[in-house]
């Protein structure tokens, strides 16, 4: 069982971060916690165990074996033993089926969240804690900038998204590492986190340190704050767009309605309409929207535009018309 002083500074900071969320839950709630064996997730498991006693919560540790490294099964087994030493009895170990389609990182993330969802369903839990820190947030913002992404991507990760809660988004990675040391728990250093073939690793190991050196310290904090502000802005714009979208026929929209909207809202309405017409979720990029925007703000008699999922968009008699091939019929 875990025996640590509650006065150690890192543990106090992390316990406060977790307590904020635990006090919102009903007693006897099931709470899943993602644990990779790294410092962030182990620190989360440690402080969650310490705090759960006061709130009478039932914790389930969730380990994902991605199978991407030769010793992945051994790492999962080692992490399970550490969790047992902390006092966890409910430990779910899931094997991820990583099908690499758009890079290892993105593919592993999709597979990981499928295991998370399986754990939620298995235990009937409504909440899942994840140990992302402000460093992860800052890295994500820089990656979004490099991709030329929009507001939503630059706004990073939300503290709460469906059942998933990230209590450490305002906590530095060094704090989670210190918490593990204070608890006497050795954390695992994933070799992938040092592999500069991954863009995120280059951002973490080279770009962020260089920016701090040339501009000054506090870049991680600044990027994290920027992400929070951008997320607030993006949420407001999303809500505005959703209200407009609820009042139109997504397959046949008056151009005059779209013209009256700011571009930031109009692009969101267009995206919602395209997905409603049948485009695969997440498939529409800013490049896809450019010719659709031109139907509204740069009309010169253009022909139809084809989009992912077989969706077609054209302008007819002052209206934006969307269509999709019927099932089992080839796209023309």
PyMOL commands that set and color helices and strands:
alter all, ss='L'
color gray80, all
select helices_A, chain A and resi 9-22+39-55+72-86+104-123+134-147+151-154+173-183+191-194+199-215+219-245+255-259+263-276+286-297+308-310
alter helices_A, ss='H'
color red, helices_A
select strands_A, chain A and resi 30-34+58-65+91-95+127-129+160-161+164-165+252-254+305-306+311-316+319-324
alter strands_A, ss='S'
color yellow, strands_A
deselect
rebuild
show_as cartoon
